[in-house]
Amino acid sequence: MTQAEKFRELHRGAEVLLLPNAWDVGSARILQHLGFRAVATTSGGAAAARGRLDGALGRDAVLAHGAELAAAVDVPVSADLENCFADEPEGVAETVRRALTTGLAGVSVEDWSGSEIYDPALAAERVRAAVAAAGQDLVVTARAENHIRGVADLADTIARLQSYQQAGADVVYAPGIRGREQIRAVVEAVDVPVNVLALPEVPPVPELAALGVRRISVGGAFAFAAYQAMADVAEELRTRGTYGFLDPAAGGAALARESFPTG
């Protein structure tokens, strides 16, 4: 079974798929060691690992990052490809064709250009191009960016997700939807798996599963939590001159031989 086949099957399992977002090889290996059945990349986390802001990495860097993570773990890896680094459908298809050579199991395509939401018809054509390029070798997640970009138009979001389903998307995703009613409305409006982004006001995993959500991701949250923890202990050293962070137990499980093999 290919990684794409494994990833597709995970969306059909009895349990909701928890898809944490890794930002480097170490975090991906730790997540696998902890028992997660798949991981995703995060554009914001990957950029932060290189001292950049979200959206600052180009296509070559993002695809190389996805390939690096896919080679480092045994579980399926899905890549956050932002808008696939193109406005027009053919450019989207070219990015997805290049992703086919990376070992990734899935990719996402969003309807945000970096400055505006694409026209609905163009957005659906972009998804159709991604699906055609992917064939059965990548699981394609189509994202409607309205709510995470400050456009609180649930009707338009649902219409977009329905059009992306019709264009062949395997999974649909509207990052930024939060309450039970919004999430239920999205799940009931489509016939493909729905991914939900963990955010404040988003119900906990068991409730999302009961609502019919099939996949839950965290975006850059794990990466930013890790960076904040580092900043906190560094600030202790700088301002207090103490070493409370030198807990011999801290990090021991995360840095286990099973996640960081020596061979």
C-alpha positions in Angstrom: 0.0 0.0 0.0 1.4 3.4 -0.9 1.6 6.3 1.5 -1.2 8.0 -0.4 -3.4 4.9 -0.1 -2.6 4.7 3.7 -3.5 8.4 4.1 -6.7 8.1 2.2 -7.7 5.1 4.3 -7.0 6.9 7.5 -9.9 9.3 6.6 -12.3 6.4 6.5 -11.3 4.8 9.8 -13.5 4.4 12.9 -11.6 7.2 14.7 -11.1 10.8 13.7 -7.7 11.4 12.2 -5.5 13.6 14.3 -3.1 15.3 11.9 -0.5 17.3 13.9 1.7 19.7 12.0 5.5 19.2 12.2 8.0 21.9 11.3 11.2 20.0 11.0 12.5 16.4 11.0 12.9 16.3 14.7 9.3 17.3 15.4 8.0 14.9 12.8 9.9 12.0 14.3 8.7 12.8 17.8 5.1 13.0 16.6 5.5 9.6 14.9 7.1 8.2 18.1 4.1 9.5 20.1 1.8 7.4 18.0 0.3 9.8 15.5 -0.7 7.9 12.3 0.1 10.8 9.9 1.7 14.2 10.0 1.3 17.4 8.0 3.7 20.2 7.4 3.0 23.8 8.4 3.9 26.7 6.2 4.2 29.1 9.2 6.3 26.6 11.3 8.6 25.7 8.4 9.2 29.4 7.7 9.9 30.1 11.4 12.5 27.3 11.5 14.3 29.3 8.9 13.8 32.7 10.6 11.1 33.8 8.2 7.5 34.7 8.4 4.6 32.6 7.1 4.4 32.8 3.3 8.1 33.7 2.8 9.3 30.4 1.5 9.2 29.7 -2.2 8.0 26.6 -4.0 11.4 24.9 -4.2 12.0 25.3 -0.5 8.5 24.1 0.5 8.7 21.0 -1.7 12.2 20.2 -0.4 10.9 20.6 3.1 8.0 18.2 2.4 10.4 15.7 0.9 12.7 15.9 3.9 9.9 15.1 6.3 8.4 12.4 4.1 11.8 10.6 4.1 12.3 11.0 7.8 9.2 9.1 9.0 7.3 6.0 8.1 3.8 7.6 8.4 2.1 9.5 5.6 3.0 13.2 5.3 0.7 15.8 3.8 2.2 19.2 2.7 0.8 22.6 3.2 1.4 24.1 -0.3 -0.4 27.4 0.4 -1.9 28.5 -3.0 0.5 26.0 -4.8 2.6 29.1 -5.7 0.5 30.0 -8.7 -2.7 31.9 -9.5 -3.6 30.0 -12.7 -4.7 26.4 -12.8 -1.7 25.2 -14.9 0.7 26.6 -12.3 -1.1 24.8 -9.6 -0.9 21.6 -11.6 2.8 22.0 -12.1 3.4 22.4 -8.4 1.4 19.2 -7.7 3.2 17.3 -10.4 6.5 18.3 -8.7 5.1 17.1 -5.4 4.5 13.7 -6.9 8.3 13.1 -6.8 8.8 14.0 -3.1 7.3 11.0 -1.3 4.4 13.0 0.1 1.1 11.4 0.6 -1.0 14.5 0.3 -1.1 18.2 -0.6 -3.3 21.1 0.0 -4.4 24.0 -2.2 -6.0 27.1 -0.9 -8.1 29.8 -2.5 -6.1 32.8 -1.0 -3.6 34.4 -3.4 -1.6 36.0 -0.6 -3.6 39.2 -1.0 -7.1 38.3 -1.9 -9.6 35.4 -2.1 -9.8 34.0 -5.6 -13.1 34.2 -7.6 -15.1 31.1 -6.9 -15.0 29.8 -10.5 -11.2 30.2 -10.7 -10.8 28.7 -7.3 -12.7 25.6 -8.4 -10.7 25.3 -11.6 -7.5 25.5 -9.5 -8.7 22.6 -7.4 -9.7 20.6 -10.5 -6.2 21.1 -11.9 -4.6 19.9 -8.7 -6.8 16.8 -8.6 -6.0 16.0 -12.2 -2.3 16.3 -11.6 -2.4 14.3 -8.4 -4.4 11.3 -9.8 -4.5 8.7 -7.1 -1.0 9.3 -6.0 -1.7 12.2 -3.6 -4.7 13.1 -1.4 -5.8 16.6 -2.3 -7.2 18.8 0.4 -9.0 22.0 -0.9 -9.1 24.9 1.5 -11.6 27.8 1.7 -9.8 30.6 3.4 -12.7 33.0 4.1 -12.9 32.7 7.9 -9.1 32.7 8.6 -8.9 35.8 6.4 -11.6 37.7 8.2 -14.5 37.0 5.8 -17.3 35.6 8.0 -19.4 34.4 5.1 -20.5 30.8 5.9 -22.8 30.5 2.9 -19.9 31.4 0.5 -17.6 29.1 2.4 -20.0 26.2 2.0 -20.6 26.9 -1.6 -16.9 27.0 -2.3 -16.3 23.7 -0.4 -19.2 22.1 -2.4 -17.6 23.3 -5.7 -14.2 21.9 -4.5 -15.8 18.5 -3.8 -17.4 18.6 -7.3 -13.9 19.4 -8.7 -12.6 16.1 -7.1 -11.0 17.2 -3.8 -10.5 14.2 -1.4 -10.8 16.4 1.7 -12.2 19.9 2.3 -11.1 22.4 4.9 -12.3 25.8 6.1 -9.7 27.0 8.6 -11.2 29.5 11.0 -14.7 28.0 11.5 -15.2 27.5 15.2 -18.6 26.9 16.8 -20.6 23.7 16.7 -23.2 25.2 14.4 -20.7 26.3 11.8 -18.9 23.0 11.9 -22.1 21.0 11.7 -23.3 23.1 8.7 -20.1 22.4 6.8 -20.0 18.7 7.6 -23.6 18.3 6.5 -23.1 20.2 3.3 -20.5 18.0 1.8 -19.9 14.3 1.2 -16.1 14.1 1.6 -14.1 14.2 4.8 -13.9 17.6 6.5 -10.7 18.8 8.3 -11.1 21.3 11.2 -8.3 23.5 12.5 -7.9 23.4 16.3 -8.6 27.0 17.6 -10.1 28.6 20.7 -13.9 28.0 20.7 -13.5 24.8 18.6 -15.0 21.9 20.4 -12.7 19.2 21.7 -11.9 16.1 19.7 -14.7 13.8 20.9 -17.3 16.5 20.1 -15.9 17.1 16.7 -15.9 13.4 16.0 -19.6 13.3 17.0 -20.3 16.1 14.6 -18.9 14.1 11.8 -15.5 15.8 11.4 -13.0 13.3 10.0 -9.7 15.1 10.5 -8.2 17.7 12.9 -5.0 19.6 12.4 -3.2 22.3 14.5 -1.5 24.5 11.9 1.5 26.2 13.3 0.3 25.9 16.9 2.8 23.2 18.0 5.7 25.0 16.4 4.8 28.3 18.0 4.3 26.7 21.4 7.8 25.2 21.2 9.3 28.5 20.3 7.5 30.2 23.1 8.8 27.6 25.6 12.3 28.3 24.4 11.8 32.0 24.7 10.5 31.6 28.2 13.5 29.6 29.5 15.9 31.9 27.6 14.3 34.9 29.4 14.8 33.1 32.7 18.5 32.8 32.0 18.8 36.4 30.8 16.7 38.2 33.4 17.0 36.0 36.5 20.2 34.2 36.0 18.7 30.9 37.1 18.5 27.5 35.6 15.0 26.2 36.3 14.9 24.9 32.8 17.6 22.3 33.6 15.1 19.7 34.7 16.9 16.4 33.9 13.5 14.8 33.1 12.4 17.5 30.7 12.6 16.3 27.1 13.7 12.8 28.0 10.7 11.1 26.5 10.6 13.4 23.4 14.3 12.8 22.6 14.0 9.0 23.0 16.1 6.7 20.9 13.0 5.5 19.1 12.3 9.0 17.7 16.0 10.0 17.2 17.7 6.8 16.0 21.5 6.7 16.0 21.8 4.5 12.9 
